[in-house]
């Protein structure tokens, strides 16, 4: 990149990936909490909010358009403005008699905009950084993506909980909360406008005759060991894909239904304070570890780190402790393990996108990642209602077995991600 467009990754990576994380977590997870507080059943929550993953699953269909038309920067700035309007729409329709239909419609629009924003933002990361920089900054990138997620699952939920208490009306509280999210998205879009570099691929792939939709897809699905690689992408988070949908309802549900009966503010506080610290530490250490030793050394330890903490929810559901300290401890361990374990997953996705059309191929890889979250998540509410919370968390523990098996079997260069000396 030229000196005129060169801007330090330490500035633009944090803001860009926070702006990826916030809309994703609001649409996929915070919506779960909102609907729970507005009286929607667990089965409906699990089914309909999991269907919101679909745009991330099918985004490879239009990812070549982002690769071939315009610039990545124009795409993600436009989509971030659309997301601001989407959250404003959710806030203005929450109080309606058909709020479930209307808010879901806006969340659907937001999901498509957020998925497109992800394509363009990830493309910026891949074209603006050298390969060794991509490995080094994966910890920073993943950490700020998850800070964005925790901002949604933590701070934004805390705001909603405060408004629930002060207004005495859950509907108004969530309406105002979503309007606040819209304002936050406008602010982040402005920051990204001034901080991100103006770069495009040096190879000018999009101007060549080879850059066609068919070429983009065939070069991805003919990669070596692609079947095993996609199995890894689909199964690595099999347990988490179900846990993430039912963890918040479990923490919020009354004791009689097997939950912990925590307040909205308490759940937001746990994820937004101690959870953030643990997540930051885990994500940074994960990126440093792979940058130092390569992916091969850390794949199995990181797979264990991501999956084993889920077993702690079994104890929480069985004993239903009154003291919030126990739930907070589980959140800390889970968030650290997730941050550390997710680094291996992200590095493998970067490896899978290597070669021509890396923006589109990364979108294809993350599309399969979303598929691995969507289908199990759709069933999670029904499984929980059938088995109860304790039985459900036992099932989540069993689901880590195929995840660990595929982590041990998948093929990749063992030194991939290691910083060049």
N, C-alpha and C positions, 0 to 999 in steps of 0.2 A: 504494500500500500504506500502511497506517496506521503511525503512529510506533511503536506497540507491537509490530508484527511486523517492522519494518524492521531488517535486518542487512546489514552491508557486503558487497558482492559479492567484495571482496578476500579475504574469509575463507571464504565458503561455496562459491564457484566452484571454487577449487583442490581442496578435499576431495571435493566431489561428483563432479568429473570425473576425479580419480584413481580413485574408486570405480567409475566407468564403464570406465576403461582397463584396470585390473588384471585383472578377470575375463575381459574380452574377449581380452586378449593371452594369458592362461594357457590359455584354451580353444582359441583358434585357432592360436597360434604356439608357446607353451611345450609344448603337447601334442606338437607335431612333434618337438621336441628330445627329449622324454621317450621317445616311441616309437622314435626313432632309436637312442637309447642302450639301449633294451630289445630291440633286434634286429628291429624291424618294417621291411619293405621300403619303398623310396621310393614305389613305385606305390601301395601300401596307405596310406601316410602321406598322399600327395597327395589320394587319392580320399576317404578316410573323414574326415580332418580338414577338408577343404573342404566336405563335406556338413554339417559343424557350422555353416556359415554360414546354413543354411536358416531357422532361427528368425528371424534378422535380415531375411531376404528376405520372409518371410510375416508379420512382426509387424504390418503394417498391418491384417491381418484382425481382430486384437483390440485395436488401438490405440484405436478409439472407446470401448471399455469403460473404458480408463484415462481418457479424456476425459470420459466421462459418469457414471462411478460413483466415489465416494470422492474423495480428494484426491491430487495428484501426490506429495506428501510421504509419505503412508501407503503408496502403492504402492512407491516406491523403497526405503523403509526395510524393508518386508516382503521384497522381492526380494533385498536385500543379505544379510539373514539366511538366506534360502534358499540363496544362493550359498555362504555359510560352511559350511552342512551338506553341500552338493554336494562341495566340495573335501575335506572330511573323509571323505566316502564314497570319493572317488578314492584318497586316501591309505590307507584301510583295505583296499582291494581290489587294490592294485597288485601285491601278492605272490601273488595267487591264480593257479591254473593256467589259468583263463580270463580273465586280467587284461585282455586287449584288449577283449573284449566288455563286461565289467563297467565298466571305466573309461570306455569310450565311452558307455555308458548314462548314467553320472553326468554326463559332459561334455554329453550331449544335454539333460539336465534343466537343467544350468547354463546352456546356451546360451539356452533359453527364458526362464529367470529373468533372465539378463543383458540379453537383448533387451527385456524388459519394463521392467527397471531403466532402460535407455536412453530408452525412451519417456517415462517419468515424469520422469527427470532433465532431459531436453531440454525437456519441457513446463514445468518449473520455471524454466529459463533464459528461456524465451520469455514467460512471464507475469509474472515478477518484475522484469524489466528493461525499460526504455523502448527504442525502436528504436535511438536513437543509442548507448545503453549496450551493446546487443547487438553492434554493430559494434566498439566500443572494446574490449570484453572478449573478443572472439572469439579474439584472440591468447593471452590468459591461459587461456581455456577450452581451446583446442586444445593449448596447451603442457602444461597439467597433465593433460589426457587422455593425451597422449603420454608424460608423466613416469610416469603409471600404467602405460602399456604398457612403458616402458623398465625400470620397477621389476620387472615380470614377466620381460621378455626379458633384463634385465641382472642385477639384484640377486638375484632368485629363482633364476635359472640359475646364478649364481655360488655360491649356497648349495648347490644340487644338486651342482655340481662339487666343492665342498669335501667334501661328505658322501660322494660317490663315492670320493674319494681316501682319506678318513679311515676309512670303513667297509669299503672294498674290495668293496662290493656295490651295484651300480647300482639294484637293485630296492628295497632298504631305503632308499637315498639318496633316491629319488624318492617313496617312501611318506612319509618324514619331511618332505620338502619340501612336499608337498601339504597335510599337516597344518598346517605353518607358514603356508601361504597361507590356510587356514581361520581361523586365529587372527587374521591380519592383516585379514581381511574383517570380523570381529567388532569389531575396534578402529575401523576406518573407519566402520562403521555407527553406532557410538556417537558418533563425532565429528560425523557428518552429522545425527544426532538433535538435538544441541545447537546446531549452527551454521546450519542452513537455516531460511529464513523461513517463516512460516505464511501463505501467500497463495494465492489462487485468482483466476480470471478475473473482472475487474470486470463483464464483460458477462453472466456467468452463462450461458454457452452451453448448458451441460449441463441447464439447467432449462427450456429453451424447446422448443416443439413442433418447431422446425426441426432440432434436434439429433438426427438419426437416422442410422443406419448408411448408408443410401442417400445421404443428403445429403452426408455426409462424403466419400464416394467420388466422387460425381458432380461436386462442386465442385472436386475435385482434377483429375480427368481432362478437365475442360472449360476448364482454364486456357489462356491464350494461348500458342501455340508449345509445347504440352506434349510433343509427339513429339520435337522437337529437344532440349528440356530433358532428357528422359529418356535420349536418346542420349548426351548429355554425361555424365550421372550414371553410365551404364553403361561408357563408354569412357575417361573421363579417367584411370583407373588400370589400364588393360588390361595394361600391362607389369608394374606393381607387383603386381597380383593373382597373377601367376605367380612373380615373383621372391621374394615374401615366403614362399612355401611351400618353396622350394628353396635359399634363401640359407643357412640354418642347416645343413641336410644337407651342402651344399657345403663350408662351413667345417669341419665335423666329419669328413667322409669321409676315408678313407685316400688317400694319394697315388696308389696303384695304380688307384683308381676315379676319379681326376681331382679329388679334393678337396684341402684344405689341411692336413688332419690336425691341426687345433687341438684343444685340450682343451675340455671343457665350461666350465671356469672361465675360460679365455681368451676364449671367445665371450661369456660373460656379462660379463666385465670390459670388453670393447670396447664393448658396447651400454650398459653400466651406468655408465660414467664419461665417457670422451671423447665417446661418442655422445650422452649426456644434455646435455652442454654445447652441442654443435653443434645439437641439436634445440631446446633452449631458445632459443638465439639466433635460429635460423631462424623458429621459430613466433612469437616476440615481434615480430621485424622484419616478418614478413608481416602480422600484425594491424595494426601501426602504419602500414604502407604503404597498406593499403586504407582505413583510417580517415582517412588524410590526403588521398588522391587518388581514392578510389573504385575499384570493381572493374574498370572498363573499361581503365584504364591498366596494370593489373598481371596481367590474365588470361593473356596469352601468355608474359610473362617467368616467371610462376609455373608454368605448364604445362611450360615448358622446365626449370625448376629441379627439378621433381618427377621428370621422366623422363630427362634427360641423364645424371645420375650413375649410372644403371643400366648404362651402357655400360662403366664401369670394371671391372665384374665379368668382362667378356670378357678383359681383360688378366690379371686374377688367375687365371682358369681356364687361360689359355694358358701363362703363365710359371710358375705354381705357386710363388711365391716362398717361401723358407724363413723370411725375416725377417717377424715378425708386424707390423712397422711398416707394411708395404705394405697389408696387410689392414685395419689400424686406420685408415690414411689414407682408404681407400675408404669405410669405415663413417662416418667424420666427414663426408666430402663428401656421402654419400648421406643421412645424417640431417639435415644442414643443409638440403639441397635439398628433402627431404621436408617438413620443418617449414615452410619458406618457401612451397613450392608448394601445400601442403594448405590454407593459409589461403583461397585463392581458391575452392577446392572447398566449404569450409564456409560461406563467405559466400553462394555460389550456392544452397546447400541452404536457407539461411535465406530467401533471396529466393523460392525455389520454394514455401515454406510460408506465404508472406504471405496474409492474409485470414482468413476464418472457419475455425475448427477447426485452428488453426496447430499444435497438438500432434499431432493425427492426420495432418495433411498433412506435417509434418516426419518423422513415422514412415514415411509412404508413401515419401518421398524417400530416406530412409536405407535403406528396404527394397530399393529399386532399387540403391542403392549396394552393399548386401551381395550382391545378385544379380550385380553386376558383378565382385565378388571371388570368388564361389562357383564359377561354371561354369568360368572359365579355371583357377582353382586346382585343380579336380578333375582336370583333364587335365595339370597341370604335371609330376607325377611320371612319367607315361607319356612325355611329351615329353622330359623329361630323360634317362630311361633309353634312349630311342631315339636322341637326338642327342648324348648326352654333355654334360658341363657347359659346355664352350666353345660348342658348337652351341646349347645351350639359351639361354645368355646372349645370343648373337647374335639368336636368335628374340625374346627379350624386348626387345632394341633395336628390332627391326622393329615390334613391337607398339606402340611409342610414336607411330608415324605417324598411325594413326587418332585417337589421343588428342589430338595437336596439331591435326589437322584439325577435330575437333569443337569444340575450345576456340576456334578462330578463327571458327567458324560460329554458335555458340549465341547466343541473343538474351536481353538483360537490360538494365536501365537502367545506363548507363555510370557514373553517379554513385552507384550503390547501394553502401551501406556507408560512404560518406564522412561524416565527423563534421560535424554542423551547426555553423555558425559562431555 
